[in-house]
Amino acid sequence: MHFISIQIQPEFLPQFDRQAFLTRVRAAGRSPEIDEFEEKGKRYLQFTFFTENPRLLWQDLQAALYRNSEYRSIISPISIAVCESEPEGKHANHDFLLLHHFDSSEKLDQLS
């Protein structure tokens, strides 16, 4: 099992339109688990999507969010997207890929 998480950075939470985000991903047939948490005194918002096919999920999310000409300028500068695998068994590997980062100088990984 894999999951892709999109995290909204704390400084953008007050003006972030959660409903617009959810409308876009639900229109793409995706429904996330939503977590709000505090870490080191900062509040974060994270949307997590579970899948057996992370490549297809990421394509759907990119089309709905990051490649959409009207929404890209809203979501790109305020979010980080990562793909992780749930390890199976006590000696299994845990994969972590950085798929999107608000800082364009960050090196991104590709789903193979």
Buried (B, 14 or more C-beta within 10 A) or exposed (E): EBBBBBBBBBEBBEEBEEEEBBEBBEEBEBEBEEEEEEEEEEEBBBBBBBBEEBEEBBBBBBEBBBEBEEBEEBBBEBBBBBBBBEEEEEEEEEBEBEBBBBEEEEEEEEBE
